[in-house]
Amino acid sequence: MKYHIVTLGCPKNAVDSEGMDGILAAAGHTHAASVVDADVIIVNTCSFIAAARDETIDVLCDLGASKRAGQRLIAAGCMAQSHADLVSGVAGVDATLGTQQWTRIGELVGPGRSPHARDIPLIGLDLVTKPSAPPSSPDTPRSYADWRTAPIRRSRSTPSAYLKISDGCNLRCAFCTIPSFKGAMASKPIHAILAEAQELAARGVREIVLVAQHLTDYGHDLALADGLATLLDELCQVLPANIWLRLMYAYPHGISERLIAVMAARPQILTYLDMPLQHAHPDTLRRMRRPPDADRTREIIRDLRAAMPDIAVRSTFIVGFPGETSAEFQALLGFLDEMRLDRVGAFRYSQEPGTYAATLPGQVRPQVIENRWHELMQLQQGISHERSQRWLGRTIDVLIEGRGSAGDGRQVALGRSFRDAPEVDGQVFVWGEPPVGEIVAVRVTQATDYDLWGEAV
């Protein structure tokens, strides 16, 4: 049977999609290049905010409406878990599969079979609506083996791959629904991470992106002190010297002196850190149920830059959180102006049902939220331009991901530097034809707000 997986949402979803891909391939099914060629379409859904849920429903509706006779549609992942009734009610959806049950995708699709048997009913349609055991509550500890024993097959064609080191989250941020359906944090054992990383390197992956809901909380449930620093030290010992390791979603209160020292000492670890801060005013952070110490965050960023002067710091912020006053928003702008972060993403606050934030007084008017979002992004655009200009005339390593032709017919390659995480940051355009999948030295000749241009050295 041919299957095609559509992944929505964050890189953590991409890892789960690769897990489902591995399970189905091991069962004898065949990956289809497009939904048109597939017997089974699997959509790994996202439920993070209202816009993500709207996109999920739109995708499911489009696929359901265009299904051919005998073709099946499965909705898996976050929204299939958090809004199972809504998702299963979409016309054309044959089954749903929650976040903690995706390893059962093989049961849902069935054994490998002849393409002539497509009229056989899909089995296991009640895996979510009638689970064999009650799902974990957000505070129920889960072992890694409960949800991560599936074979992984990396289907990405790029030289970069995600590696999820834990799932779930122990934080209870006021705006976030993830713990309600992901559950408490469960760390993958170090030996399992080392084995998967070595397998990736053996397959030619040049960049491994470590992801989790809360990266710097890694290992707490395994009684590890400074778990992330320990993990990185061991990864660097078993991986080749030319592998890139990138850290995503590292919350500031878990960034220790040892972690900074390990990052600075190990060349494989990119001097890049994605550090979701969400705001910079103590009162807003308290309402968000986040650590309210913005001054401590400033110290951490200064410590990172002292140890790694060229480090690229990325963060995300929420504008228009309930109760956000004009003074609080101006404090956020002042923080950005002071700290000069390389990369910034901003979310317009979305009132999520079931969250504490949705019950707070002082909901900010949509037009005010929109105006604040544009003001923040305009400020950050200038800062990003300034940070990019620092690279003019310098040489930077670039991982080449593709090639094409410029408008004048000249050959140009597309890649990313240590400053650029896949899918969320800028790119580096390199004149010439450097080999795809290799890391090449590039002299920067032009810097725009978010991208660099240069020539291979």
N, C-alpha and C positions, 0 to 999 in steps of 0.2 A: 504494500500500500504506500502511496506517495503522500507526504505531509509537507506543509509549509507553516513556519512559525512567524507570526508578526509580533514584534516586541514594542510595547509602548512604555514610556516612563524612563526611569533612571538606569544607570549601569548595573545596579543590583538586580534589576529585572533581566538584564541581558545575560547575567550569569545563570539565572534560573532557566532561561530559554536554552542556553547551551547544555544545561543538565537534561532538559527534556529531549533535546536533539540527540544527546548521547544515548539515552534510554531507548528511543525509538529506532535509532540506527542499530543498536545492539540487538534489538528484537527482529531485525531483518527488514524494517521498513526503509523506504528510499526518500531522501530529501528532494523536494521539488523546488525549482528555481523561482516559481511564482505561484500565486494563489490560483491562477487559471489552471495550472497543471496538477494541482493537488487533489487528492481524494479526501483528505482531512486538513482543515485549516485551524490552527491553534493561535488564538490571540492572547498574549500575556499582558493583562490589563494593568492600568494604573489608577490609583484612587487618592492621590496625594492631596489635590485641591479640586475645586469645582471644575476648573477649566480642563484638568486632566480627565475627570469623569465624563465631561461633555465630549471630549475627543474619543474616549473609549466607546461611548454609546454610538457616536457617529460612525466610527470604524465598524463596529459590530452590525449596525443597521445597513451600511453599504454592502458589507460582505454577505449578510443574510439575504438581502434583496437580490444579489447577483449570483447566488448559489445555483449551480446546475443540478440536474437530477442526480441523486446518489451522492452528492458532495455533502460533507458534514462540517459543522462549525463548533469548535470548543472554545469557551471563554475561561481562561486560567488566570491565576495571580491575584493581585491586591483587590481589585474591584469585584472580582468574582467571589472573594471572601467577605469583603465589607458590605457589599450591596448585592448579595446573591439573588434576591427576589427580583430586583430591577434588571440585572443582567440576564437572568434566565427568562425574563419576560420579553426580551427582544426577539422579534420574529426572525426565525432562522437559526437561533442558537440551540444546539442539540444537547449540550451538557456544560456544566461549570465545574471548575476544579480550583480549590482554594490555595492560598499561599503555602500552607503547611502540608499540602497533599500533592504537590506537583510531581513528586517522585512516583506517583501512581498513574502517570500518564499512559504507561504501557498497558495497564489494565483497562483504561478507558478506551484506548484505540483498539486494543485487541491484539492477538498474535499476528505476525507477518502472514500475509495471505495473498492470493492471486488477485490482480486488479479486476478480474471478471466477477469477483464476489462482493462488489460494492453495494449490493442491495441488502447485505446482511445487517440487521439492526445494530447500532452502536451499543456496546455493553457498558454497564456500570454508571448509568445516568444519575444515580443517587449518591455519588461519592461525597458531595458537599451537603445535600439536603438531608441525608440520612447516614452520617458517618458512623463507623463501627465503634468509635469511642468519642467521648465529648472532646471538643477542641480545647486547647490550652487557654486558660485565661491569661490576661496580660502579666499576671504576677506568678504564673506557674513556671518553675524552672524547667528547661528542656535540654536534653543532651544533644550534642551535635549529630549523633547517629540517628536521632529521630527524624531529621529532615534533610540530611546531606550525605546519603550513602550511594547516590546514583553515579554511574560513570559519566565523565565529562568529555564531550567532544567539541573542540573549539572550531566553530564554523565560520568565524570571522575571517575575511580575506586579507585583513590588514596585519601588519607586523606587531600589533598591539593587542593585548588581551586583559580582561578583568579577572581578578581573583578575589572572591568574597571570603573574608576571614571570620566573619560572625554574622548572625542574623538576629533580628529583634532588637529591642532597645529598652534600657532601664530608666531612661529619662521620661518625664511626664510633662513635656512642654505644653503650654495651654492651647496652642494652635494646631497641634499635630494629632492625627488619628492613628498613626502607624502602630504604636504599641497595642492598640485595641484589637488588631487582627494579626500582627506579627508576633506578639507575645514578648516575654522577657528575653534579654540578650542571651544568646548561646554561642560561645566561641568554638571555632573549629580547632581541634588539637594541632599543636605545632607540627608534629610529624606529618599530618595529613596536608598541611599547607606546604611544607617543604617538598613533599612528593609531587604535589600538583604543580608547583613552581618549576621543579626540575623537568617535569614532563613538558611543560610549555616551552622551556628553553630548548629542549631536545627537538621540538617540532619547529624551531626557527623563530619563535616569538622573541622580539627584541625589547619590548616594553611590557612590563607587568604592572597593572594598576590595581593596588590594594583598595578594596572598598568594603564598607560596612555601614550600618546606620550610625554607629558611633565608634570610629576607628580607635580612638585613644582610650576607650574602655576595654579594649581587647584583653582577654585573659583574667579579668577579675573573677569570673565564675569558675576559672580553673586554678584559683589561688596563686596566680602569678603576680609577682611584684614587677612593675614596669613592663607589663606584658608585651606592648608594642615594640619597645626598644629591644627586648629579648628576642622577639620574633625577627626583627630586622637584622640583628646581629647574626642570627643563625642562617637566615636567607642569604645574606651576603657571603657566608662561608661556603655554601653549597652551589651557588649560581656562578656562571662565568662572569668574568670581569666586565664584559661588554654589554651586560643586561642593564636596562633601565628599570628602576623601581619607583613608582609614583604613589603618593599618599593622598587619598581623597576622604573628606568628611572627618577631619580631626578636630574635635572640640577643644577649645583652648584650655579648659581646666584640667585636661588630662595630659597636657604637654609638659613633660618633666625636663629637668636639667640633663638627665641621662639620654632622653630621646633626642634632644637637640645635639648633644655630643655625638651620638651614633650617626645622626644625619650628616653632621659636618665631617665625620671621620671616614665614612664609607662612600667611595666614588660611585657605586652602583645606585645609591639613593639620590634621586634628583632633588636639587635644591628648590623644591616646589611644595607648597602646602595649601590644601583647601581647608579652610577653617571657618565653618558656618557660624557667624556671630549674631545675626538676626537684628540686633540694634546696638546702640551705644549709650543710651540714657538709662541710669539705674532704675528709675521708676517704671519705664516701659519694660525693662528686662524682668523686674519683679512680677509685673502683670503677666508676662510671658512664661513665668515659672522657670526662668533661666538665671544662672549666677549673675548677680547685678554689679559685679566689680569690673567696670570698664577700664579702670586704671591698671588693674592686673593684666588685662588683655593688652594694653599698651606696652607694659613691661615685657610680656611674652614676645610680642612682635619685635621689640628692640633687641631682645636677647637672640632671637632668630637671626636678625640682620647683623648682629655683632659676630655671631659664629659663622654666618654664611652671607657675606655682603651682597651677593647677587640674587639671593633667594626671591622667588616669585610667590607672593602671598595672594591667594584668592579667597573671597568671602561672599556670602549672600546675606541680604537684609530684607526685612519686611517693612513696608511703609503702610501707614494707615491702620496700625493695630489699634484695637479698642482703647480709647482714652488717650491716644497719642495727641499731645498738645502741639501747638506751633513751636513752643520752646523746646519740647522733646525732639521734634523733627530737626530743628536747627542744631541741636546738640549732635545728632547723627551726622548731619552735613559737616559740622566742625570736626568730628572724629575722622571722617574720610579725608577732609582737607589736610588734617594734621598727619595722618598715618600713611597716606599716599600708597594705597594698595594697588598691586598690579592689575588685578582682575576683580570685577565686582558684578554680581547678578542681584537684581532686586525683584521681589515679589510684591504685587499688590495684595494687601490682606484679603483673604477669602473667608467668609463666615462659614465654618465647617460644622454641620450638625453633629452633635455628640461630643464636641470639644468644650472645655471650660471657657475658652475665649468667646465662644458663641453666646454665652450667658452674661458676659460682662456689659456693664453700662458704657455709654460713650462711644457707640459704634460710629465710626467716621464716615461722613458722606462720600459716596463714590467719586464725585467730581473732585473733592479735596484729595482723595487717595490718588487719583489720576494725575493731578497737578504736582503732587509731591513726588510721585514716581518719575515724572519727566524732569523735575528739578534735580533730583538725585542723579539720574543717568546723565544729564548734561554736565554736571560737575565732574562725575567720574570719567566721562569721555576725555576731558582735558587732562585729567590725572593719568589715564591710560596712555594718552599720546606722549606725555612727558616721560613716563616710564619706558616706553618703546624707544624714544629718541636716545636713551642712554646706550643703545646698542649700535648706533651708527658708527661704522668704521671698525667695529670689533668683530671677532670671529666667534661663531656659536655652532655647537653640534646640532645637526638636524636629522631626524629620522624620516627618511623618504617614504611616502605612502602612495604616490602615483605620479603620472606624467601626462602632459598634454601640450597643446600649442597655444601660443599667445596670438593676439589679433594680427600681429605682423608676420606670423608664420614661424617665429622662433620657438624652439623647444623650451618648455619650462616644467620643472618638477614641483610637486606639492608635498610639504612635510610639516613637521612640528618640532619645536625645540623643547628644552626642559620647561619653558615658561607656558607651554600650551598643552593642556589636558585634552584628550579626545572629546570631540563633540561639543565642548562648552567654551573653549578659548579660541585664540587666534590661530593663524597658520604662517608658515614661512614658504615663500615662493622662491625657487632657486633656478636661475637661468642654466640651461644645458640639459644633459641627460644622465644625471647620477643614477645609480642602480636602485630600484625599488626594494625596500626592505633593509637597506643599509643605513648606517649612521655616518654622515659626511660632515666635514668642517665647511662652514659657509661664512664668507665675509659679507657683513650687512652693508648694503648700499642705499637702502631706503627704508624708512620706518613710518608707518601710518598709525592711526589710533590703536588698531588691534593686531595688525599683521606686519611682518617684516619681509623685505626682498633682498636677495643677495646672489652671490656667485660662489660656486664650489671652489674651495682652495685646492 
